[in-house]
Amino acid sequence: MKKRFFANHAKSSAALVSLGIHAVLIVVALSFVAVTVINKEDAKFEAKPVSRPKMNLRKLQVPVNIKKKVQKPKLRKRIVVQPKLNKTMPDIKMPEITGVKGGLGNAAGDGLGGAGALGFSMPEIELFGIKGKGEKIFIILDSTPWIMYDELGGIPAYTLIKQELVKILGNLNSTVVFNVAVYGHQTGSYTLFPGMVPATSDNVAKVEEWLQPLNAVKAGGYGTKTLGPGGKKIEGDDLVVEPLKGVNHWSEPAMFAMQQQADTVFVLAHGWGHLLYDIAPRKPWSEAKMARFREIQQQAKEKLAEENRKRKANGQPERVLVGYSIVKEYFPGTETPPLPERHWYTPKEMAQAYVNQRKISAAKEQINTIRGSKKDKFTLNVVQFVPKEGADGKDAERFKQVTSLLNGEYRALPGMEAIESALSSD
């Protein structure tokens, strides 16, 4: 049946087969074209080479630091030598440091000290040839009439002393603190500042203004009453400590300096002063002898006044004389009234009192006073202005002892020439 169908329709079957084959070929052709389009690479464009002129670059003129390679330090072998224990070692003496000595000032732990070595980093001060080190400077100036005697250089010498003091303060570093005190005879002591102040130009200017009229010896006389504006009297029962029974002259401001924990103190004085107390009354003198002495004393004062009138007319500074010195000058050999029996404080008693005062004040202020600490160190230096023929033997010896005990220095300047030679050159 089937065979007859294909035989009767042979042409139609061939046409269908042909259509089928073409359909398959068309599908395959389309698939090939699609795959080819999808995978086709992008077009690439090539630029034509352009020749450009070349410039020769200059070498850099700036030097370039090339860090060198740091080599690691090589380890060295250390050889340790075992010392023989039974071998005696020689004594080695260290060189002495100027202004730092042994004495009471090195024995704070033993109750007799307060100074010791001040250290190399502390500021330095030099006054009339004495060098000191310290951060807290306290200068004490004598204004009693004896320091202006002609034998010591008179009023001109005293003027130089004041000027030098101001100049030295002006050369101090402003980080240093200081104070200045002036003592008189039977008038007490005065300090310019209630406490230590920096050594600024303003504070030094106040010192200059304060000292300038001092002992100019005009109508107002001399002593602490001639000080300039400012300042306050030093007073208080707490200034007296054992073994002292009282304070006078330079000992009063020195005790005040210990209360302020000054580490360098300078005393500029004519002598030891009235550092004493009476232990027995003076021997009686007849009224006739006393009357005669008073008569001679009045005559001596008149002679002094006459001499000063002549000096003033010649443009010369006045002459200063007080007490029995006036009688001895114009009426030598005159017997003077007897003095009471007195105890003069020894250098060791004075040094002990300063150490005690410092400890008491430090305890009140809760300041550390362990031996070796800065608060525990101080020195006392003395410049004594003496006559040309030399210092009084007793006074010089006392000053030498007390400065040695308190790790300071002593120097005597005899007369005007010695004072001028000791002035700073700045």
TORKOL-4160 file (C-alpha; in steps of 0.2 Angstrom, whole numbers, padded with zeros to 4 digits, m for minus):
426
<pt num="1" X="0000" Y="0000" Z="0000"/>
<pt num="2" X="0014" Y="0011" Z="0005"/>
<pt num="3" X="0025" Y="0007" Z="m0010"/>
<pt num="4" X="0010" Y="0011" Z="m0021"/>
<pt num="5" X="0008" Y="0028" Z="m0013"/>
<pt num="6" X="0027" Y="0033" Z="m0015"/>
<pt num="7" X="0026" Y="0027" Z="m0033"/>
<pt num="8" X="0011" Y="0037" Z="m0037"/>
<pt num="9" X="0018" Y="0052" Z="m0029"/>
<pt num="10" X="0036" Y="0051" Z="m0033"/>
<pt num="11" X="0038" Y="0069" Z="m0038"/>
<pt num="12" X="0030" Y="0076" Z="m0023"/>
<pt num="13" X="0041" Y="0066" Z="m0011"/>
<pt num="14" X="0057" Y="0072" Z="m0019"/>
<pt num="15" X="0051" Y="0090" Z="m0017"/>
<pt num="16" X="0048" Y="0087" Z="0001"/>
<pt num="17" X="0065" Y="0079" Z="0004"/>
<pt num="18" X="0073" Y="0093" Z="m0005"/>
<pt num="19" X="0064" Y="0106" Z="0005"/>
<pt num="20" X="0069" Y="0098" Z="0021"/>
<pt num="21" X="0088" Y="0097" Z="0016"/>
<pt num="22" X="0088" Y="0115" Z="0012"/>
<pt num="23" X="0079" Y="0120" Z="0028"/>
<pt num="24" X="0093" Y="0110" Z="0038"/>
<pt num="25" X="0107" Y="0119" Z="0028"/>
<pt num="26" X="0099" Y="0136" Z="0031"/>
<pt num="27" X="0098" Y="0133" Z="0050"/>
<pt num="28" X="0116" Y="0127" Z="0050"/>
<pt num="29" X="0122" Y="0143" Z="0040"/>
<pt num="30" X="0113" Y="0155" Z="0051"/>
<pt num="31" X="0121" Y="0147" Z="0067"/>
<pt num="32" X="0138" Y="0148" Z="0059"/>
<pt num="33" X="0136" Y="0167" Z="0055"/>
<pt num="34" X="0129" Y="0171" Z="0072"/>
<pt num="35" X="0144" Y="0162" Z="0081"/>
<pt num="36" X="0156" Y="0171" Z="0069"/>
<pt num="37" X="0148" Y="0188" Z="0073"/>
<pt num="38" X="0149" Y="0186" Z="0092"/>
<pt num="39" X="0167" Y="0180" Z="0093"/>
<pt num="40" X="0173" Y="0193" Z="0081"/>
<pt num="41" X="0187" Y="0203" Z="0088"/>
<pt num="42" X="0187" Y="0222" Z="0089"/>
<pt num="43" X="0196" Y="0232" Z="0075"/>
<pt num="44" X="0213" Y="0238" Z="0079"/>
<pt num="45" X="0220" Y="0255" Z="0073"/>
<pt num="46" X="0238" Y="0258" Z="0071"/>
<pt num="47" X="0245" Y="0276" Z="0073"/>
<pt num="48" X="0259" Y="0282" Z="0061"/>
<pt num="49" X="0275" Y="0285" Z="0070"/>
<pt num="50" X="0280" Y="0303" Z="0072"/>
<pt num="51" X="0298" Y="0309" Z="0074"/>
<pt num="52" X="0300" Y="0322" Z="0088"/>
<pt num="53" X="0316" Y="0331" Z="0092"/>
<pt num="54" X="0325" Y="0325" Z="0108"/>
<pt num="55" X="0333" Y="0337" Z="0121"/>
<pt num="56" X="0349" Y="0333" Z="0131"/>
<pt num="57" X="0345" Y="0333" Z="0149"/>
<pt num="58" X="0357" Y="0343" Z="0161"/>
<pt num="59" X="0365" Y="0335" Z="0176"/>
<pt num="60" X="0358" Y="0341" Z="0193"/>
<pt num="61" X="0368" Y="0354" Z="0201"/>
<pt num="62" X="0361" Y="0352" Z="0218"/>
<pt num="63" X="0372" Y="0341" Z="0229"/>
<pt num="64" X="0363" Y="0326" Z="0235"/>
<pt num="65" X="0367" Y="0319" Z="0252"/>
<pt num="66" X="0369" Y="0300" Z="0252"/>
<pt num="67" X="0366" Y="0292" Z="0269"/>
<pt num="68" X="0380" Y="0281" Z="0273"/>
<pt num="69" X="0376" Y="0264" Z="0279"/>
<pt num="70" X="0378" Y="0264" Z="0297"/>
<pt num="71" X="0388" Y="0249" Z="0303"/>
<pt num="72" X="0383" Y="0240" Z="0318"/>
<pt num="73" X="0395" Y="0242" Z="0333"/>
<pt num="74" X="0406" Y="0227" Z="0335"/>
<pt num="75" X="0406" Y="0219" Z="0352"/>
<pt num="76" X="0422" Y="0220" Z="0361"/>
<pt num="77" X="0428" Y="0208" Z="0373"/>
<pt num="78" X="0429" Y="0214" Z="0391"/>
<pt num="79" X="0443" Y="0208" Z="0402"/>
<pt num="80" X="0439" Y="0208" Z="0421"/>
<pt num="81" X="0454" Y="0208" Z="0432"/>
<pt num="82" X="0451" Y="0202" Z="0450"/>
<pt num="83" X="0460" Y="0214" Z="0462"/>
<pt num="84" X="0470" Y="0207" Z="0476"/>
<pt num="85" X="0460" Y="0211" Z="0492"/>
<pt num="86" X="0476" Y="0211" Z="0503"/>
<pt num="87" X="0484" Y="0225" Z="0493"/>
<pt num="88" X="0484" Y="0242" Z="0501"/>
<pt num="89" X="0478" Y="0256" Z="0490"/>
<pt num="90" X="0486" Y="0273" Z="0490"/>
<pt num="91" X="0477" Y="0288" Z="0496"/>
<pt num="92" X="0470" Y="0299" Z="0483"/>
<pt num="93" X="0468" Y="0318" Z="0486"/>
<pt num="94" X="0455" Y="0327" Z="0476"/>
<pt num="95" X="0458" Y="0345" Z="0471"/>
<pt num="96" X="0450" Y="0358" Z="0483"/>
<pt num="97" X="0436" Y="0368" Z="0475"/>
<pt num="98" X="0436" Y="0387" Z="0478"/>
<pt num="99" X="0423" Y="0393" Z="0491"/>
<pt num="100" X="0419" Y="0375" Z="0496"/>
<pt num="101" X="0427" Y="0370" Z="0512"/>
<pt num="102" X="0424" Y="0358" Z="0527"/>
<pt num="103" X="0417" Y="0364" Z="0544"/>
<pt num="104" X="0401" Y="0365" Z="0553"/>
<pt num="105" X="0392" Y="0368" Z="0536"/>
<pt num="106" X="0396" Y="0350" Z="0531"/>
<pt num="107" X="0388" Y="0342" Z="0547"/>
<pt num="108" X="0370" Y="0344" Z="0545"/>
<pt num="109" X="0366" Y="0326" Z="0551"/>
<pt num="110" X="0377" Y="0329" Z="0567"/>
<pt num="111" X="0368" Y="0345" Z="0572"/>
<pt num="112" X="0382" Y="0357" Z="0566"/>
<pt num="113" X="0380" Y="0359" Z="0548"/>
<pt num="114" X="0371" Y="0367" Z="0533"/>
<pt num="115" X="0383" Y="0370" Z="0519"/>
<pt num="116" X="0393" Y="0357" Z="0510"/>
<pt num="117" X="0397" Y="0358" Z="0492"/>
<pt num="118" X="0385" Y="0369" Z="0483"/>
<pt num="119" X="0387" Y="0360" Z="0466"/>
<pt num="120" X="0394" Y="0365" Z="0450"/>
<pt num="121" X="0377" Y="0369" Z="0441"/>
<pt num="122" X="0373" Y="0383" Z="0453"/>
<pt num="123" X="0374" Y="0402" Z="0448"/>
<pt num="124" X="0390" Y="0411" Z="0453"/>
<pt num="125" X="0393" Y="0428" Z="0461"/>
<pt num="126" X="0409" Y="0437" Z="0465"/>
<pt num="127" X="0409" Y="0452" Z="0477"/>
<pt num="128" X="0425" Y="0461" Z="0481"/>
<pt num="129" X="0435" Y="0446" Z="0476"/>
<pt num="130" X="0425" Y="0433" Z="0485"/>
<pt num="131" X="0417" Y="0420" Z="0474"/>
<pt num="132" X="0401" Y="0411" Z="0479"/>
<pt num="133" X="0388" Y="0399" Z="0472"/>
<pt num="134" X="0370" Y="0399" Z="0476"/>
<pt num="135" X="0352" Y="0401" Z="0470"/>
<pt num="136" X="0347" Y="0412" Z="0485"/>
<pt num="137" X="0359" Y="0426" Z="0488"/>
<pt num="138" X="0357" Y="0437" Z="0504"/>
<pt num="139" X="0369" Y="0453" Z="0506"/>
<pt num="140" X="0371" Y="0462" Z="0522"/>
<pt num="141" X="0378" Y="0480" Z="0522"/>
<pt num="142" X="0385" Y="0489" Z="0537"/>
<pt num="143" X="0379" Y="0507" Z="0539"/>
<pt num="144" X="0386" Y="0511" Z="0556"/>
<pt num="145" X="0397" Y="0527" Z="0557"/>
<pt num="146" X="0413" Y="0516" Z="0559"/>
<pt num="147" X="0413" Y="0510" Z="0541"/>
<pt num="148" X="0414" Y="0528" Z="0535"/>
<pt num="149" X="0430" Y="0533" Z="0545"/>
<pt num="150" X="0444" Y="0541" Z="0536"/>
<pt num="151" X="0456" Y="0527" Z="0539"/>
<pt num="152" X="0444" Y="0515" Z="0529"/>
<pt num="153" X="0442" Y="0528" Z="0515"/>
<pt num="154" X="0428" Y="0539" Z="0522"/>
<pt num="155" X="0411" Y="0543" Z="0513"/>
<pt num="156" X="0419" Y="0541" Z="0495"/>
<pt num="157" X="0424" Y="0523" Z="0499"/>
<pt num="158" X="0407" Y="0519" Z="0506"/>
<pt num="159" X="0399" Y="0526" Z="0490"/>
<pt num="160" X="0409" Y="0514" Z="0480"/>
<pt num="161" X="0404" Y="0500" Z="0491"/>
<pt num="162" X="0386" Y="0503" Z="0487"/>
<pt num="163" X="0388" Y="0505" Z="0469"/>
<pt num="164" X="0398" Y="0489" Z="0468"/>
<pt num="165" X="0384" Y="0480" Z="0477"/>
<pt num="166" X="0371" Y="0486" Z="0465"/>
<pt num="167" X="0382" Y="0482" Z="0450"/>
<pt num="168" X="0385" Y="0464" Z="0455"/>
<pt num="169" X="0366" Y="0461" Z="0458"/>
<pt num="170" X="0363" Y="0468" Z="0441"/>
<pt num="171" X="0375" Y="0455" Z="0433"/>
<pt num="172" X="0365" Y="0441" Z="0441"/>
<pt num="173" X="0354" Y="0429" Z="0431"/>
<pt num="174" X="0336" Y="0433" Z="0433"/>
<pt num="175" X="0333" Y="0416" Z="0439"/>
<pt num="176" X="0343" Y="0419" Z="0455"/>
<pt num="177" X="0333" Y="0426" Z="0469"/>
<pt num="178" X="0340" Y="0438" Z="0482"/>
<pt num="179" X="0338" Y="0450" Z="0496"/>
<pt num="180" X="0347" Y="0465" Z="0504"/>
<pt num="181" X="0348" Y="0471" Z="0522"/>
<pt num="182" X="0356" Y="0485" Z="0530"/>
<pt num="183" X="0361" Y="0486" Z="0549"/>
<pt num="184" X="0365" Y="0501" Z="0560"/>
<pt num="185" X="0370" Y="0506" Z="0577"/>
<pt num="186" X="0356" Y="0506" Z="0590"/>
<pt num="187" X="0344" Y="0508" Z="0576"/>
<pt num="188" X="0341" Y="0490" Z="0571"/>
<pt num="189" X="0341" Y="0482" Z="0554"/>
<pt num="190" X="0331" Y="0484" Z="0538"/>
<pt num="191" X="0327" Y="0473" Z="0523"/>
<pt num="192" X="0321" Y="0480" Z="0507"/>
<pt num="193" X="0310" Y="0465" Z="0502"/>
<pt num="194" X="0300" Y="0454" Z="0514"/>
<pt num="195" X="0306" Y="0439" Z="0505"/>
<pt num="196" X="0318" Y="0433" Z="0491"/>
<pt num="197" X="0314" Y="0441" Z="0474"/>
<pt num="198" X="0321" Y="0437" Z="0457"/>
<pt num="199" X="0336" Y="0447" Z="0451"/>
<pt num="200" X="0327" Y="0457" Z="0438"/>
<pt num="201" X="0331" Y="0474" Z="0432"/>
<pt num="202" X="0316" Y="0481" Z="0441"/>
<pt num="203" X="0321" Y="0474" Z="0458"/>
<pt num="204" X="0339" Y="0479" Z="0456"/>
<pt num="205" X="0333" Y="0497" Z="0452"/>
<pt num="206" X="0324" Y="0497" Z="0468"/>
<pt num="207" X="0339" Y="0492" Z="0477"/>
<pt num="208" X="0349" Y="0506" Z="0469"/>
<pt num="209" X="0335" Y="0519" Z="0474"/>
<pt num="210" X="0335" Y="0512" Z="0492"/>
<pt num="211" X="0354" Y="0513" Z="0495"/>
<pt num="212" X="0358" Y="0529" Z="0485"/>
<pt num="213" X="0354" Y="0541" Z="0500"/>
<pt num="214" X="0361" Y="0530" Z="0513"/>
<pt num="215" X="0375" Y="0538" Z="0522"/>
<pt num="216" X="0377" Y="0553" Z="0510"/>
<pt num="217" X="0380" Y="0562" Z="0527"/>
<pt num="218" X="0369" Y="0577" Z="0524"/>
<pt num="219" X="0358" Y="0587" Z="0536"/>
<pt num="220" X="0349" Y="0570" Z="0540"/>
<pt num="221" X="0364" Y="0562" Z="0547"/>
<pt num="222" X="0369" Y="0544" Z="0544"/>
<pt num="223" X="0363" Y="0526" Z="0547"/>
<pt num="224" X="0348" Y="0517" Z="0543"/>
<pt num="225" X="0337" Y="0532" Z="0545"/>
<pt num="226" X="0345" Y="0539" Z="0528"/>
<pt num="227" X="0339" Y="0524" Z="0518"/>
<pt num="228" X="0328" Y="0528" Z="0503"/>
<pt num="229" X="0309" Y="0523" Z="0501"/>
<pt num="230" X="0304" Y="0506" Z="0504"/>
<pt num="231" X="0310" Y="0493" Z="0516"/>
<pt num="232" X="0305" Y="0486" Z="0533"/>
<pt num="233" X="0313" Y="0484" Z="0550"/>
<pt num="234" X="0319" Y="0466" Z="0554"/>
<pt num="235" X="0312" Y="0461" Z="0571"/>
<pt num="236" X="0304" Y="0447" Z="0580"/>
<pt num="237" X="0308" Y="0436" Z="0595"/>
<pt num="238" X="0310" Y="0421" Z="0584"/>
<pt num="239" X="0327" Y="0429" Z="0578"/>
<pt num="240" X="0335" Y="0424" Z="0594"/>
<pt num="241" X="0340" Y="0405" Z="0596"/>
<pt num="242" X="0352" Y="0396" Z="0606"/>
<pt num="243" X="0366" Y="0399" Z="0611"/>
<pt num="244" X="0362" Y="0418" Z="0608"/>
<pt num="245" X="0353" Y="0428" Z="0621"/>
<pt num="246" X="0351" Y="0443" Z="0608"/>
<pt num="247" X="0355" Y="0449" Z="0591"/>
<pt num="248" X="0364" Y="0465" Z="0586"/>
<pt num="249" X="0373" Y="0473" Z="0571"/>
<pt num="250" X="0376" Y="0460" Z="0557"/>
<pt num="251" X="0370" Y="0445" Z="0567"/>
<pt num="252" X="0352" Y="0451" Z="0566"/>
<pt num="253" X="0350" Y="0451" Z="0547"/>
<pt num="254" X="0360" Y="0435" Z="0546"/>
<pt num="255" X="0348" Y="0426" Z="0557"/>
<pt num="256" X="0334" Y="0433" Z="0545"/>
<pt num="257" X="0344" Y="0426" Z="0530"/>
<pt num="258" X="0343" Y="0409" Z="0539"/>
<pt num="259" X="0325" Y="0411" Z="0540"/>
<pt num="260" X="0323" Y="0414" Z="0522"/>
<pt num="261" X="0335" Y="0398" Z="0518"/>
<pt num="262" X="0348" Y="0409" Z="0509"/>
<pt num="263" X="0362" Y="0397" Z="0503"/>
<pt num="264" X="0375" Y="0411" Z="0500"/>
<pt num="265" X="0377" Y="0426" Z="0513"/>
<pt num="266" X="0389" Y="0440" Z="0511"/>
<pt num="267" X="0392" Y="0452" Z="0525"/>
<pt num="268" X="0400" Y="0469" Z="0521"/>
<pt num="269" X="0406" Y="0476" Z="0538"/>
<pt num="270" X="0419" Y="0486" Z="0547"/>
<pt num="271" X="0421" Y="0474" Z="0561"/>
<pt num="272" X="0414" Y="0461" Z="0572"/>
<pt num="273" X="0402" Y="0473" Z="0580"/>
<pt num="274" X="0392" Y="0473" Z="0596"/>
<pt num="275" X="0389" Y="0454" Z="0596"/>
<pt num="276" X="0389" Y="0453" Z="0615"/>
<pt num="277" X="0380" Y="0454" Z="0632"/>
<pt num="278" X="0384" Y="0461" Z="0648"/>
<pt num="279" X="0389" Y="0449" Z="0662"/>
<pt num="280" X="0394" Y="0462" Z="0676"/>
<pt num="281" X="0390" Y="0481" Z="0678"/>
<pt num="282" X="0403" Y="0494" Z="0674"/>
<pt num="283" X="0414" Y="0500" Z="0688"/>
<pt num="284" X="0408" Y="0516" Z="0697"/>
<pt num="285" X="0416" Y="0533" Z="0692"/>
<pt num="286" X="0416" Y="0548" Z="0702"/>
<pt num="287" X="0404" Y="0562" Z="0697"/>
<pt num="288" X="0419" Y="0574" Z="0696"/>
<pt num="289" X="0428" Y="0563" Z="0683"/>
<pt num="290" X="0412" Y="0561" Z="0673"/>
<pt num="291" X="0409" Y="0579" Z="0673"/>
<pt num="292" X="0427" Y="0583" Z="0667"/>
<pt num="293" X="0425" Y="0569" Z="0653"/>
<pt num="294" X="0409" Y="0577" Z="0647"/>
<pt num="295" X="0417" Y="0594" Z="0646"/>
<pt num="296" X="0431" Y="0587" Z="0635"/>
<pt num="297" X="0419" Y="0577" Z="0625"/>
<pt num="298" X="0409" Y="0593" Z="0621"/>
<pt num="299" X="0425" Y="0602" Z="0616"/>
<pt num="300" X="0430" Y="0587" Z="0604"/>
<pt num="301" X="0413" Y="0588" Z="0596"/>
<pt num="302" X="0415" Y="0607" Z="0592"/>
<pt num="303" X="0432" Y="0603" Z="0585"/>
<pt num="304" X="0425" Y="0590" Z="0573"/>
<pt num="305" X="0411" Y="0602" Z="0568"/>
<pt num="306" X="0424" Y="0615" Z="0564"/>
<pt num="307" X="0434" Y="0603" Z="0554"/>
<pt num="308" X="0419" Y="0598" Z="0544"/>
<pt num="309" X="0415" Y="0616" Z="0540"/>
<pt num="310" X="0432" Y="0618" Z="0532"/>
<pt num="311" X="0430" Y="0602" Z="0523"/>
<pt num="312" X="0414" Y="0608" Z="0516"/>
<pt num="313" X="0421" Y="0625" Z="0510"/>
<pt num="314" X="0435" Y="0615" Z="0501"/>
<pt num="315" X="0422" Y="0604" Z="0493"/>
<pt num="316" X="0428" Y="0589" Z="0503"/>
<pt num="317" X="0417" Y="0575" Z="0511"/>
<pt num="318" X="0413" Y="0577" Z="0529"/>
<pt num="319" X="0423" Y="0567" Z="0542"/>
<pt num="320" X="0413" Y="0554" Z="0552"/>
<pt num="321" X="0418" Y="0551" Z="0571"/>
<pt num="322" X="0406" Y="0545" Z="0585"/>
<pt num="323" X="0407" Y="0541" Z="0603"/>
<pt num="324" X="0424" Y="0540" Z="0612"/>
<pt num="325" X="0433" Y="0541" Z="0595"/>
<pt num="326" X="0430" Y="0559" Z="0595"/>
<pt num="327" X="0438" Y="0562" Z="0611"/>
<pt num="328" X="0453" Y="0551" Z="0607"/>
<pt num="329" X="0455" Y="0560" Z="0590"/>
<pt num="330" X="0456" Y="0578" Z="0597"/>
<pt num="331" X="0462" Y="0574" Z="0615"/>
<pt num="332" X="0472" Y="0559" Z="0614"/>
<pt num="333" X="0477" Y="0551" Z="0631"/>
<pt num="334" X="0460" Y="0556" Z="0639"/>
<pt num="335" X="0454" Y="0543" Z="0651"/>
<pt num="336" X="0437" Y="0537" Z="0646"/>
<pt num="337" X="0423" Y="0530" Z="0657"/>
<pt num="338" X="0425" Y="0511" Z="0661"/>
<pt num="339" X="0414" Y="0499" Z="0651"/>
<pt num="340" X="0404" Y="0484" Z="0659"/>
<pt num="341" X="0411" Y="0467" Z="0659"/>
<pt num="342" X="0405" Y="0458" Z="0643"/>
<pt num="343" X="0404" Y="0442" Z="0635"/>
<pt num="344" X="0408" Y="0443" Z="0616"/>
<pt num="345" X="0400" Y="0429" Z="0606"/>
<pt num="346" X="0413" Y="0417" Z="0599"/>
<pt num="347" X="0413" Y="0412" Z="0581"/>
<pt num="348" X="0408" Y="0394" Z="0586"/>
<pt num="349" X="0393" Y="0401" Z="0595"/>
<pt num="350" X="0388" Y="0412" Z="0580"/>
<pt num="351" X="0389" Y="0397" Z="0568"/>
<pt num="352" X="0379" Y="0386" Z="0579"/>
<pt num="353" X="0365" Y="0399" Z="0581"/>
<pt num="354" X="0364" Y="0401" Z="0562"/>
<pt num="355" X="0363" Y="0382" Z="0560"/>
<pt num="356" X="0350" Y="0380" Z="0573"/>
<pt num="357" X="0340" Y="0395" Z="0566"/>
<pt num="358" X="0340" Y="0387" Z="0549"/>
<pt num="359" X="0334" Y="0370" Z="0555"/>
<pt num="360" X="0320" Y="0378" Z="0565"/>
<pt num="361" X="0314" Y="0388" Z="0550"/>
<pt num="362" X="0315" Y="0373" Z="0539"/>
<pt num="363" X="0304" Y="0363" Z="0551"/>
<pt num="364" X="0291" Y="0377" Z="0551"/>
<pt num="365" X="0291" Y="0378" Z="0532"/>
<pt num="366" X="0291" Y="0359" Z="0531"/>
<pt num="367" X="0307" Y="0360" Z="0520"/>
<pt num="368" X="0317" Y="0345" Z="0517"/>
<pt num="369" X="0334" Y="0346" Z="0527"/>
<pt num="370" X="0341" Y="0329" Z="0523"/>
<pt num="371" X="0360" Y="0330" Z="0523"/>
<pt num="372" X="0366" Y="0333" Z="0506"/>
<pt num="373" X="0350" Y="0341" Z="0499"/>
<pt num="374" X="0350" Y="0359" Z="0492"/>
<pt num="375" X="0340" Y="0366" Z="0506"/>
<pt num="376" X="0353" Y="0360" Z="0518"/>
<pt num="377" X="0368" Y="0370" Z="0511"/>
<pt num="378" X="0374" Y="0388" Z="0514"/>
<pt num="379" X="0389" Y="0398" Z="0516"/>
<pt num="380" X="0394" Y="0414" Z="0525"/>
<pt num="381" X="0406" Y="0426" Z="0517"/>
<pt num="382" X="0413" Y="0441" Z="0525"/>
<pt num="383" X="0422" Y="0457" Z="0517"/>
<pt num="384" X="0429" Y="0467" Z="0531"/>
<pt num="385" X="0434" Y="0486" Z="0527"/>
<pt num="386" X="0448" Y="0490" Z="0538"/>
<pt num="387" X="0461" Y="0504" Z="0540"/>
<pt num="388" X="0476" Y="0505" Z="0529"/>
<pt num="389" X="0488" Y="0499" Z="0543"/>
<pt num="390" X="0477" Y="0483" Z="0544"/>
<pt num="391" X="0462" Y="0475" Z="0552"/>
<pt num="392" X="0460" Y="0474" Z="0571"/>
<pt num="393" X="0468" Y="0457" Z="0576"/>
<pt num="394" X="0453" Y="0451" Z="0586"/>
<pt num="395" X="0439" Y="0455" Z="0574"/>
<pt num="396" X="0449" Y="0448" Z="0559"/>
<pt num="397" X="0452" Y="0432" Z="0568"/>
<pt num="398" X="0434" Y="0430" Z="0573"/>
<pt num="399" X="0428" Y="0433" Z="0555"/>
<pt num="400" X="0441" Y="0420" Z="0549"/>
<pt num="401" X="0434" Y="0407" Z="0561"/>
<pt num="402" X="0416" Y="0410" Z="0558"/>
<pt num="403" X="0418" Y="0410" Z="0539"/>
<pt num="404" X="0428" Y="0394" Z="0540"/>
<pt num="405" X="0415" Y="0385" Z="0551"/>
<pt num="406" X="0401" Y="0390" Z="0538"/>
<pt num="407" X="0411" Y="0385" Z="0523"/>
<pt num="408" X="0414" Y="0403" Z="0517"/>
<pt num="409" X="0428" Y="0415" Z="0514"/>
<pt num="410" X="0435" Y="0430" Z="0522"/>
<pt num="411" X="0444" Y="0445" Z="0515"/>
<pt num="412" X="0450" Y="0462" Z="0522"/>
<pt num="413" X="0451" Y="0477" Z="0511"/>
<pt num="414" X="0463" Y="0491" Z="0519"/>
<pt num="415" X="0458" Y="0508" Z="0514"/>
<pt num="416" X="0452" Y="0516" Z="0498"/>
<pt num="417" X="0465" Y="0509" Z="0486"/>
<pt num="418" X="0461" Y="0491" Z="0491"/>
<pt num="419" X="0443" Y="0494" Z="0488"/>
<pt num="420" X="0446" Y="0501" Z="0471"/>
<pt num="421" X="0457" Y="0487" Z="0466"/>
<pt num="422" X="0443" Y="0474" Z="0471"/>
<pt num="423" X="0430" Y="0482" Z="0461"/>
<pt num="424" X="0423" Y="0472" Z="0446"/>
<pt num="425" X="0429" Y="0476" Z="0429"/>
<pt num="426" X="0412" Y="0474" Z="0420"/>
